[in-house]
Amino acid sequence: MTAKPRRRPRSLAVVFGVPLVLAAMTLAGLIVGLAGEGLHDLIAWLLLAPLPAVLVWAWVRRT
């Protein structure tokens, strides 16, 4: 029987860094989207687009 290689413990910044950045971008995108029209809408789309892209990437990688 082969022993599993041990993983090094990960720091809190590594574990929660990307989710916190995605949450901040999503919140900012929602606020900017509500704040105005035109350029605000474009900025909101740019801030909101990474979340579904990351979710699809993670789902494809997992399967």
PQR file with spaces between the fields and no chain letter, atoms N, CA, C, O and H, PARSE charges and radii, in Angstrom:
ATOM       1  N    MET     1       0.822   -1.162    0.000 -0.4000 1.5000
ATOM       2  CA   MET     1       0.000    0.000    0.000 -0.0000 2.0000
ATOM       3  C    MET     1       0.884    1.250    0.000  0.5500 1.7000
ATOM       4  O    MET     1       1.859    1.328    0.747 -0.5500 1.4000
ATOM       5  N    THR     2       0.542    2.206   -0.827 -0.4000 1.5000
ATOM       6  CA   THR     2       1.347    3.415   -0.956 -0.0000 2.0000
ATOM       7  C    THR     2       0.799    4.500   -0.048  0.5500 1.7000
ATOM       8  O    THR     2      -0.408    4.738   -0.001 -0.5500 1.4000
ATOM       9  H    THR     2      -0.250    2.143   -1.434  0.4000 1.0000
ATOM      10  N    ALA     3       1.689    5.146    0.664 -0.4000 1.5000
ATOM      11  CA   ALA     3       1.271    6.235    1.547 -0.0000 2.0000
ATOM      12  C    ALA     3       0.965    7.478    0.717  0.5500 1.7000
ATOM      13  O    ALA     3       1.652    7.775   -0.260 -0.5500 1.4000
ATOM      14  H    ALA     3       2.669    4.952    0.625  0.4000 1.0000
ATOM      15  N    LYS     4      -0.079    8.197    1.125 -0.4000 1.5000
ATOM      16  CA   LYS     4      -0.437    9.433    0.433 -0.0000 2.0000
ATOM      17  C    LYS     4       0.576   10.514    0.778  0.5500 1.7000
ATOM      18  O    LYS     4       1.000   10.626    1.928 -0.5500 1.4000
ATOM      19  H    LYS     4      -0.637    7.956    1.918  0.4000 1.0000
ATOM      20  N    PRO     5       0.966   11.308   -0.213 -0.5600 1.5000
ATOM      21  CA   PRO     5       1.876   12.411    0.104  0.2800 2.0000
ATOM      22  C    PRO     5       1.147   13.444    0.960  0.5500 1.7000
ATOM      23  O    PRO     5      -0.023   13.747    0.725 -0.5500 1.4000
ATOM      24  N    ARG     6       1.847   13.975    1.944 -0.4000 1.5000
ATOM      25  CA   ARG     6       1.241   14.962    2.830 -0.0000 2.0000
ATOM      26  C    ARG     6       1.249   16.331    2.180  0.5500 1.7000
ATOM      27  O    ARG     6       2.217   16.733    1.534 -0.5500 1.4000
ATOM      28  H    ARG     6       2.797   13.730    2.135  0.4000 1.0000
ATOM      29  N    ARG     7       0.160   17.026    2.366 -0.4000 1.5000
ATOM      30  CA   ARG     7       0.078   18.398    1.879 -0.0000 2.0000
ATOM      31  C    ARG     7       0.547   19.345    2.964  0.5500 1.7000
ATOM      32  O    ARG     7       0.327   19.127    4.155 -0.5500 1.4000
ATOM      33  H    ARG     7      -0.626   16.700    2.890  0.4000 1.0000
ATOM      34  N    ARG     8       1.200   20.401    2.514 -0.4000 1.5000
ATOM      35  CA   ARG     8       1.591   21.432    3.469 -0.0000 2.0000
ATOM      36  C    ARG     8       0.349   22.230    3.853  0.5500 1.7000
ATOM      37  O    ARG     8      -0.531   22.447    3.020 -0.5500 1.4000
ATOM      38  H    ARG     8       1.379   20.577    1.546  0.4000 1.0000
ATOM      39  N    PRO     9       0.273   22.663    5.090 -0.5600 1.5000
ATOM      40  CA   PRO     9      -0.875   23.498    5.477  0.2800 2.0000
ATOM      41  C    PRO     9      -0.855   24.814    4.701  0.5500 1.7000
ATOM      42  O    PRO     9       0.200   25.409    4.483 -0.5500 1.4000
ATOM      43  N    ARG    10      -2.024   25.247    4.296 -0.4000 1.5000
ATOM      44  CA   ARG    10      -2.139   26.492    3.540 -0.0000 2.0000
ATOM      45  C    ARG    10      -2.509   27.631    4.475  0.5500 1.7000
ATOM      46  O    ARG    10      -3.233   27.444    5.452 -0.5500 1.4000
ATOM      47  H    ARG    10      -2.882   24.764    4.472  0.4000 1.0000
ATOM      48  N    SER    11      -2.004   28.801    4.161 -0.4000 1.5000
ATOM      49  CA   SER    11      -2.312   29.971    4.983 -0.0000 2.0000
ATOM      50  C    SER    11      -3.730   30.457    4.671  0.5500 1.7000
ATOM      51  O    SER    11      -4.318   30.085    3.655 -0.5500 1.4000
ATOM      52  H    SER    11      -1.416   28.953    3.366  0.4000 1.0000
ATOM      53  N    LEU    12      -4.262   31.287    5.556 -0.4000 1.5000
ATOM      54  CA   LEU    12      -5.598   31.832    5.342 -0.0000 2.0000
ATOM      55  C    LEU    12      -5.663   32.690    4.081  0.5500 1.7000
ATOM      56  O    LEU    12      -6.689   32.720    3.402 -0.5500 1.4000
ATOM      57  H    LEU    12      -3.785   31.589    6.382  0.4000 1.0000
ATOM      58  N    ALA    13      -4.585   33.380    3.770 -0.4000 1.5000
ATOM      59  CA   ALA    13      -4.561   34.212    2.568 -0.0000 2.0000
ATOM      60  C    ALA    13      -4.680   33.365    1.310  0.5500 1.7000
ATOM      61  O    ALA    13      -5.326   33.772    0.344 -0.5500 1.4000
ATOM      62  H    ALA    13      -3.751   33.356    4.322  0.4000 1.0000
ATOM      63  N    VAL    14      -4.068   32.201    1.316 -0.4000 1.5000
ATOM      64  CA   VAL    14      -4.143   31.316    0.152 -0.0000 2.0000
ATOM      65  C    VAL    14      -5.535   30.721    0.034  0.5500 1.7000
ATOM      66  O    VAL    14      -6.072   30.618   -1.069 -0.5500 1.4000
ATOM      67  H    VAL    14      -3.543   31.870    2.101  0.4000 1.0000
ATOM      68  N    VAL    15      -6.122   30.329    1.148 -0.4000 1.5000
ATOM      69  CA   VAL    15      -7.432   29.679    1.125 -0.0000 2.0000
ATOM      70  C    VAL    15      -8.546   30.666    0.778  0.5500 1.7000
ATOM      71  O    VAL    15      -9.418   30.356   -0.033 -0.5500 1.4000
ATOM      72  H    VAL    15      -5.685   30.413    2.044  0.4000 1.0000
ATOM      73  N    PHE    16      -8.521   31.840    1.381 -0.4000 1.5000
ATOM      74  CA   PHE    16      -9.626   32.782    1.225 -0.0000 2.0000
ATOM      75  C    PHE    16      -9.325   33.956    0.310  0.5500 1.7000
ATOM      76  O    PHE    16     -10.196   34.803    0.113 -0.5500 1.4000
ATOM      77  H    PHE    16      -7.813   32.092    2.040  0.4000 1.0000
ATOM      78  N    GLY    17      -8.142   34.042   -0.252 -0.4000 1.5000
ATOM      79  CA   GLY    17      -7.767   35.188   -1.070 -0.0000 2.0000
ATOM      80  C    GLY    17      -8.631   35.361   -2.304  0.5500 1.7000
ATOM      81  O    GLY    17      -9.226   36.421   -2.499 -0.5500 1.4000
ATOM      82  H    GLY    17      -7.434   33.354   -0.092  0.4000 1.0000
ATOM      83  N    VAL    18      -8.709   34.347   -3.131 -0.4000 1.5000
ATOM      84  CA   VAL    18      -9.477   34.448   -4.383 -0.0000 2.0000
ATOM      85  C    VAL    18     -10.967   34.631   -4.111  0.5500 1.7000
ATOM      86  O    VAL    18     -11.580   35.489   -4.746 -0.5500 1.4000
ATOM      87  H    VAL    18      -8.225   33.486   -2.973  0.4000 1.0000
ATOM      88  N    PRO    19     -11.588   33.868   -3.198 -0.5600 1.5000
ATOM      89  CA   PRO    19     -13.005   34.121   -2.922  0.2800 2.0000
ATOM      90  C    PRO    19     -13.290   35.538   -2.419  0.5500 1.7000
ATOM      91  O    PRO    19     -14.318   36.120   -2.766 -0.5500 1.4000
ATOM      92  N    LEU    20     -12.397   36.094   -1.611 -0.4000 1.5000
ATOM      93  CA   LEU    20     -12.604   37.461   -1.125 -0.0000 2.0000
ATOM      94  C    LEU    20     -12.496   38.480   -2.258  0.5500 1.7000
ATOM      95  O    LEU    20     -13.265   39.439   -2.312 -0.5500 1.4000
ATOM      96  H    LEU    20     -11.562   35.621   -1.329  0.4000 1.0000
ATOM      97  N    VAL    21     -11.549   38.271   -3.150 -0.4000 1.5000
ATOM      98  CA   VAL    21     -11.414   39.173   -4.295 -0.0000 2.0000
ATOM      99  C    VAL    21     -12.645   39.084   -5.192  0.5500 1.7000
ATOM     100  O    VAL    21     -13.152   40.108   -5.650 -0.5500 1.4000
ATOM     101  H    VAL    21     -10.923   37.492   -3.106  0.4000 1.0000
ATOM     102  N    LEU    22     -13.129   37.868   -5.447 -0.4000 1.5000
ATOM     103  CA   LEU    22     -14.333   37.698   -6.267 -0.0000 2.0000
ATOM     104  C    LEU    22     -15.555   38.326   -5.601  0.5500 1.7000
ATOM     105  O    LEU    22     -16.386   38.938   -6.272 -0.5500 1.4000
ATOM     106  H    LEU    22     -12.717   37.036   -5.074  0.4000 1.0000
ATOM     107  N    ALA    23     -15.663   38.177   -4.289 -0.4000 1.5000
ATOM     108  CA   ALA    23     -16.785   38.788   -3.573 -0.0000 2.0000
ATOM     109  C    ALA    23     -16.717   40.306   -3.646  0.5500 1.7000
ATOM     110  O    ALA    23     -17.737   40.962   -3.860 -0.5500 1.4000
ATOM     111  H    ALA    23     -14.988   37.680   -3.744  0.4000 1.0000
ATOM     112  N    ALA    24     -15.534   40.869   -3.471 -0.4000 1.5000
ATOM     113  CA   ALA    24     -15.378   42.321   -3.538 -0.0000 2.0000
ATOM     114  C    ALA    24     -15.691   42.842   -4.938  0.5500 1.7000
ATOM     115  O    ALA    24     -16.338   43.878   -5.088 -0.5500 1.4000
ATOM     116  H    ALA    24     -14.706   40.336   -3.297  0.4000 1.0000
ATOM     117  N    MET    25     -15.230   42.122   -5.960 -0.4000 1.5000
ATOM     118  CA   MET    25     -15.514   42.542   -7.335 -0.0000 2.0000
ATOM     119  C    MET    25     -17.009   42.467   -7.627  0.5500 1.7000
ATOM     120  O    MET    25     -17.560   43.354   -8.278 -0.5500 1.4000
ATOM     121  H    MET    25     -14.705   41.280   -5.838  0.4000 1.0000
ATOM     122  N    THR    26     -17.662   41.421   -7.152 -0.4000 1.5000
ATOM     123  CA   THR    26     -19.094   41.272   -7.380 -0.0000 2.0000
ATOM     124  C    THR    26     -19.869   42.386   -6.691  0.5500 1.7000
ATOM     125  O    THR    26     -20.760   42.988   -7.290 -0.5500 1.4000
ATOM     126  H    THR    26     -17.214   40.700   -6.623  0.4000 1.0000
ATOM     127  N    LEU    27     -19.537   42.658   -5.446 -0.4000 1.5000
ATOM     128  CA   LEU    27     -20.215   43.730   -4.714 -0.0000 2.0000
ATOM     129  C    LEU    27     -19.989   45.079   -5.399  0.5500 1.7000
ATOM     130  O    LEU    27     -20.925   45.862   -5.561 -0.5500 1.4000
ATOM     131  H    LEU    27     -18.813   42.169   -4.959  0.4000 1.0000
ATOM     132  N    ALA    28     -18.762   45.343   -5.794 -0.4000 1.5000
ATOM     133  CA   ALA    28     -18.468   46.602   -6.482 -0.0000 2.0000
ATOM     134  C    ALA    28     -19.229   46.691   -7.801  0.5500 1.7000
ATOM     135  O    ALA    28     -19.748   47.752   -8.148 -0.5500 1.4000
ATOM     136  H    ALA    28     -18.001   44.707   -5.662  0.4000 1.0000
ATOM     137  N    GLY    29     -19.298   45.581   -8.538 -0.4000 1.5000
ATOM     138  CA   GLY    29     -20.025   45.575   -9.809 -0.0000 2.0000
ATOM     139  C    GLY    29     -21.505   45.845   -9.627  0.5500 1.7000
ATOM     140  O    GLY    29     -22.109   46.571  -10.417 -0.5500 1.4000
ATOM     141  H    GLY    29     -18.876   44.719   -8.256  0.4000 1.0000
ATOM     142  N    LEU    30     -22.094   45.262   -8.584 -0.4000 1.5000
ATOM     143  CA   LEU    30     -23.514   45.511   -8.323 -0.0000 2.0000
ATOM     144  C    LEU    30     -23.762   46.961   -7.929  0.5500 1.7000
ATOM     145  O    LEU    30     -24.743   47.563   -8.366 -0.5500 1.4000
ATOM     146  H    LEU    30     -21.603   44.673   -7.942  0.4000 1.0000
ATOM     147  N    ILE    31     -22.892   47.517   -7.118 -0.4000 1.5000
ATOM     148  CA   ILE    31     -23.058   48.912   -6.699 -0.0000 2.0000
ATOM     149  C    ILE    31     -22.856   49.861   -7.870  0.5500 1.7000
ATOM     150  O    ILE    31     -23.633   50.799   -8.052 -0.5500 1.4000
ATOM     151  H    ILE    31     -22.095   47.028   -6.763  0.4000 1.0000
ATOM     152  N    VAL    32     -21.823   49.625   -8.662 -0.4000 1.5000
ATOM     153  CA   VAL    32     -21.565   50.485   -9.823 -0.0000 2.0000
ATOM     154  C    VAL    32     -22.708   50.375  -10.830  0.5500 1.7000
ATOM     155  O    VAL    32     -23.102   51.370  -11.439 -0.5500 1.4000
ATOM     156  H    VAL    32     -21.192   48.863   -8.515  0.4000 1.0000
ATOM     157  N    GLY    33     -23.235   49.171  -11.003 -0.4000 1.5000
ATOM     158  CA   GLY    33     -24.350   48.984  -11.929 -0.0000 2.0000
ATOM     159  C    GLY    33     -25.596   49.759  -11.516  0.5500 1.7000
ATOM     160  O    GLY    33     -26.357   50.222  -12.366 -0.5500 1.4000
ATOM     161  H    GLY    33     -22.915   48.362  -10.508  0.4000 1.0000
ATOM     162  N    LEU    34     -25.800   49.896  -10.219 -0.4000 1.5000
ATOM     163  CA   LEU    34     -26.947   50.650   -9.740 -0.0000 2.0000
ATOM     164  C    LEU    34     -26.698   52.159   -9.735  0.5500 1.7000
ATOM     165  O    LEU    34     -27.646   52.940   -9.662 -0.5500 1.4000
ATOM     166  H    LEU    34     -25.182   49.520   -9.529  0.4000 1.0000
ATOM     167  N    ALA    35     -25.446   52.570   -9.811 -0.4000 1.5000
ATOM     168  CA   ALA    35     -25.096   53.976   -9.657 -0.0000 2.0000
ATOM     169  C    ALA    35     -25.363   54.823  -10.894  0.5500 1.7000
ATOM     170  O    ALA    35     -25.576   56.029  -10.776 -0.5500 1.4000
ATOM     171  H    ALA    35     -24.675   51.936   -9.870  0.4000 1.0000
ATOM     172  N    GLY    36     -25.358   54.227  -12.059 -0.4000 1.5000
ATOM     173  CA   GLY    36     -25.543   55.064  -13.244 -0.0000 2.0000
ATOM     174  C    GLY    36     -25.719   54.262  -14.514  0.5500 1.7000
ATOM     175  O    GLY    36     -25.888   53.043  -14.486 -0.5500 1.4000
ATOM     176  H    GLY    36     -25.185   53.246  -12.156  0.4000 1.0000
ATOM     177  N    GLU    37     -25.677   54.970  -15.624 -0.4000 1.5000
ATOM     178  CA   GLU    37     -25.873   54.379  -16.947 -0.0000 2.0000
ATOM     179  C    GLU    37     -24.614   54.549  -17.786  0.5500 1.7000
ATOM     180  O    GLU    37     -23.678   55.243  -17.390 -0.5500 1.4000
ATOM     181  H    GLU    37     -25.540   55.961  -15.647  0.4000 1.0000
ATOM     182  N    GLY    38     -24.605   53.914  -18.935 -0.4000 1.5000
ATOM     183  CA   GLY    38     -23.504   54.086  -19.881 -0.0000 2.0000
ATOM     184  C    GLY    38     -22.224   53.436  -19.420  0.5500 1.7000
ATOM     185  O    GLY    38     -22.136   52.211  -19.342 -0.5500 1.4000
ATOM     186  H    GLY    38     -25.366   53.350  -19.257  0.4000 1.0000
ATOM     187  N    LEU    39     -21.231   54.249  -19.113 -0.4000 1.5000
ATOM     188  CA   LEU    39     -19.927   53.745  -18.687 -0.0000 2.0000
ATOM     189  C    LEU    39     -20.036   52.923  -17.403  0.5500 1.7000
ATOM     190  O    LEU    39     -19.305   51.949  -17.223 -0.5500 1.4000
ATOM     191  H    LEU    39     -21.303   55.245  -19.177  0.4000 1.0000
ATOM     192  N    HIS    40     -20.944   53.314  -16.516 -0.4000 1.5000
ATOM     193  CA   HIS    40     -21.148   52.551  -15.284 -0.0000 2.0000
ATOM     194  C    HIS    40     -21.584   51.112  -15.591  0.5500 1.7000
ATOM     195  O    HIS    40     -21.155   50.169  -14.927 -0.5500 1.4000
ATOM     196  H    HIS    40     -21.538   54.105  -16.663  0.4000 1.0000
ATOM     197  N    ASP    41     -22.427   50.964  -16.590 -0.4000 1.5000
ATOM     198  CA   ASP    41     -22.877   49.623  -16.974 -0.0000 2.0000
ATOM     199  C    ASP    41     -21.721   48.773  -17.493  0.5500 1.7000
ATOM     200  O    ASP    41     -21.619   47.591  -17.167 -0.5500 1.4000
ATOM     201  H    ASP    41     -22.775   51.731  -17.129  0.4000 1.0000
ATOM     202  N    LEU    42     -20.861   49.372  -18.294 -0.4000 1.5000
ATOM     203  CA   LEU    42     -19.701   48.651  -18.818 -0.0000 2.0000
ATOM     204  C    LEU    42     -18.779   48.213  -17.678  0.5500 1.7000
ATOM     205  O    LEU    42     -18.325   47.070  -17.648 -0.5500 1.4000
ATOM     206  H    LEU    42     -20.944   50.333  -18.559  0.4000 1.0000
ATOM     207  N    ILE    43     -18.510   49.112  -16.756 -0.4000 1.5000
ATOM     208  CA   ILE    43     -17.652   48.774  -15.621 -0.0000 2.0000
ATOM     209  C    ILE    43     -18.301   47.678  -14.783  0.5500 1.7000
ATOM     210  O    ILE    43     -17.615   46.770  -14.313 -0.5500 1.4000
ATOM     211  H    ILE    43     -18.880   50.041  -16.781  0.4000 1.0000
ATOM     212  N    ALA    44     -19.617   47.756  -14.593 -0.4000 1.5000
ATOM     213  CA   ALA    44     -20.324   46.727  -13.829 -0.0000 2.0000
ATOM     214  C    ALA    44     -20.183   45.369  -14.499  0.5500 1.7000
ATOM     215  O    ALA    44     -19.923   44.374  -13.823 -0.5500 1.4000
ATOM     216  H    ALA    44     -20.174   48.493  -14.975  0.4000 1.0000
ATOM     217  N    TRP    45     -20.351   45.312  -15.815 -0.4000 1.5000
ATOM     218  CA   TRP    45     -20.189   44.047  -16.548 -0.0000 2.0000
ATOM     219  C    TRP    45     -18.776   43.507  -16.395  0.5500 1.7000
ATOM     220  O    TRP    45     -18.582   42.307  -16.199 -0.5500 1.4000
ATOM     221  H    TRP    45     -20.563   46.120  -16.364  0.4000 1.0000
ATOM     222  N    LEU    46     -17.793   44.388  -16.484 -0.4000 1.5000
ATOM     223  CA   LEU    46     -16.402   43.942  -16.354 -0.0000 2.0000
ATOM     224  C    LEU    46     -16.107   43.418  -14.953  0.5500 1.7000
ATOM     225  O    LEU    46     -15.309   42.494  -14.796 -0.5500 1.4000
ATOM     226  H    LEU    46     -17.950   45.362  -16.643  0.4000 1.0000
ATOM     227  N    LEU    47     -16.738   43.993  -13.941 -0.4000 1.5000
ATOM     228  CA   LEU    47     -16.530   43.528  -12.572 -0.0000 2.0000
ATOM     229  C    LEU    47     -17.312   42.252  -12.268  0.5500 1.7000
ATOM     230  O    LEU    47     -16.890   41.451  -11.435 -0.5500 1.4000
ATOM     231  H    LEU    47     -17.387   44.744  -14.069  0.4000 1.0000
ATOM     232  N    LEU    48     -18.447   42.059  -12.936 -0.4000 1.5000
ATOM     233  CA   LEU    48     -19.278   40.884  -12.669 -0.0000 2.0000
ATOM     234  C    LEU    48     -18.909   39.674  -13.522  0.5500 1.7000
ATOM     235  O    LEU    48     -19.207   38.544  -13.136 -0.5500 1.4000
ATOM     236  H    LEU    48     -18.791   42.710  -13.613  0.4000 1.0000
ATOM     237  N    ALA    49     -18.276   39.877  -14.657 -0.4000 1.5000
ATOM     238  CA   ALA    49     -17.980   38.778  -15.584 -0.0000 2.0000
ATOM     239  C    ALA    49     -17.029   37.716  -15.037  0.5500 1.7000
ATOM     240  O    ALA    49     -17.213   36.543  -15.363 -0.5500 1.4000
ATOM     241  H    ALA    49     -18.034   40.795  -14.972  0.4000 1.0000
ATOM     242  N    PRO    50     -16.032   38.049  -14.233 -0.5600 1.5000
ATOM     243  CA   PRO    50     -15.112   37.001  -13.772  0.2800 2.0000
ATOM     244  C    PRO    50     -15.760   35.912  -12.920  0.5500 1.7000
ATOM     245  O    PRO    50     -15.309   34.767  -12.959 -0.5500 1.4000
ATOM     246  N    LEU    51     -16.789   36.229  -12.162 -0.4000 1.5000
ATOM     247  CA   LEU    51     -17.390   35.225  -11.283 -0.0000 2.0000
ATOM     248  C    LEU    51     -17.942   34.030  -12.055  0.5500 1.7000
ATOM     249  O    LEU    51     -17.554   32.902  -11.750 -0.5500 1.4000
ATOM     250  H    LEU    51     -17.155   37.160  -12.130  0.4000 1.0000
ATOM     251  N    PRO    52     -18.835   34.215  -13.047 -0.5600 1.5000
ATOM     252  CA   PRO    52     -19.298   33.040  -13.784  0.2800 2.0000
ATOM     253  C    PRO    52     -18.171   32.353  -14.559  0.5500 1.7000
ATOM     254  O    PRO    52     -18.184   31.134  -14.727 -0.5500 1.4000
ATOM     255  N    ALA    53     -17.198   33.136  -15.031 -0.4000 1.5000
ATOM     256  CA   ALA    53     -16.072   32.525  -15.748 -0.0000 2.0000
ATOM     257  C    ALA    53     -15.273   31.609  -14.832  0.5500 1.7000
ATOM     258  O    ALA    53     -14.880   30.517  -15.242 -0.5500 1.4000
ATOM     259  H    ALA    53     -17.187   34.127  -14.895  0.4000 1.0000
ATOM     260  N    VAL    54     -15.027   32.037  -13.603 -0.4000 1.5000
ATOM     261  CA   VAL    54     -14.286   31.213  -12.639 -0.0000 2.0000
ATOM     262  C    VAL    54     -15.099   29.992  -12.256  0.5500 1.7000
ATOM     263  O    VAL    54     -14.541   28.905  -12.106 -0.5500 1.4000
ATOM     264  H    VAL    54     -15.345   32.925  -13.270  0.4000 1.0000
ATOM     265  N    LEU    55     -16.405   30.146  -12.096 -0.4000 1.5000
ATOM     266  CA   LEU    55     -17.255   29.003  -11.756 -0.0000 2.0000
ATOM     267  C    LEU    55     -17.248   27.957  -12.865  0.5500 1.7000
ATOM     268  O    LEU    55     -17.149   26.762  -12.585 -0.5500 1.4000
ATOM     269  H    LEU    55     -16.858   31.029  -12.218  0.4000 1.0000
ATOM     270  N    VAL    56     -17.352   28.389  -14.114 -0.4000 1.5000
ATOM     271  CA   VAL    56     -17.307   27.448  -15.243 -0.0000 2.0000
ATOM     272  C    VAL    56     -15.941   26.790  -15.323  0.5500 1.7000
ATOM     273  O    VAL    56     -15.851   25.581  -15.538 -0.5500 1.4000
ATOM     274  H    VAL    56     -17.433   29.359  -14.341  0.4000 1.0000
ATOM     275  N    TRP    57     -14.876   27.564  -15.155 -0.4000 1.5000
ATOM     276  CA   TRP    57     -13.524   27.007  -15.178 -0.0000 2.0000
ATOM     277  C    TRP    57     -13.355   25.935  -14.103  0.5500 1.7000
ATOM     278  O    TRP    57     -12.804   24.868  -14.371 -0.5500 1.4000
ATOM     279  H    TRP    57     -14.949   28.546  -14.981  0.4000 1.0000
ATOM     280  N    ALA    58     -13.826   26.214  -12.895 -0.4000 1.5000
ATOM     281  CA   ALA    58     -13.696   25.243  -11.794 -0.0000 2.0000
ATOM     282  C    ALA    58     -14.525   23.998  -12.061  0.5500 1.7000
ATOM     283  O    ALA    58     -14.093   22.886  -11.759 -0.5500 1.4000
ATOM     284  H    ALA    58     -14.274   27.081  -12.678  0.4000 1.0000
ATOM     285  N    TRP    59     -15.719   24.180  -12.629 -0.4000 1.5000
ATOM     286  CA   TRP    59     -16.597   23.038  -12.927 -0.0000 2.0000
ATOM     287  C    TRP    59     -15.968   22.148  -14.006  0.5500 1.7000
ATOM     288  O    TRP    59     -15.965   20.924  -13.877 -0.5500 1.4000
ATOM     289  H    TRP    59     -16.070   25.083  -12.874  0.4000 1.0000
ATOM     290  N    VAL    60     -15.444   22.754  -15.055 -0.4000 1.5000
ATOM     291  CA   VAL    60     -14.806   21.983  -16.130 -0.0000 2.0000
ATOM     292  C    VAL    60     -13.563   21.276  -15.619  0.5500 1.7000
ATOM     293  O    VAL    60     -13.309   20.125  -15.977 -0.5500 1.4000
ATOM     294  H    VAL    60     -15.447   23.749  -15.160  0.4000 1.0000
ATOM     295  N    ARG    61     -12.798   21.948  -14.796 -0.4000 1.5000
ATOM     296  CA   ARG    61     -11.577   21.362  -14.242 -0.0000 2.0000
ATOM     297  C    ARG    61     -11.891   20.180  -13.336  0.5500 1.7000
ATOM     298  O    ARG    61     -11.130   19.213  -13.283 -0.5500 1.4000
ATOM     299  H    ARG    61     -13.005   22.882  -14.505  0.4000 1.0000
ATOM     300  N    ARG    62     -12.999   20.257  -12.629 -0.4000 1.5000
ATOM     301  CA   ARG    62     -13.384   19.204  -11.688 -0.0000 2.0000
ATOM     302  C    ARG    62     -13.881   17.939  -12.395  0.5500 1.7000
ATOM     303  O    ARG    62     -13.716   16.839  -11.870 -0.5500 1.4000
ATOM     304  H    ARG    62     -13.617   21.042  -12.672  0.4000 1.0000
ATOM     305  N    THR    63     -14.474   18.078  -13.554 -0.4000 1.5000
ATOM     306  CA   THR    63     -15.011   16.905  -14.260 -0.0000 2.0000
ATOM     307  C    THR    63     -13.999   16.253  -15.140  0.5500 1.7000
ATOM     308  O    THR    63     -14.302   15.256  -15.796 -0.5500 1.4000
ATOM     309  H    THR    63     -14.608   18.973  -13.981  0.4000 1.0000
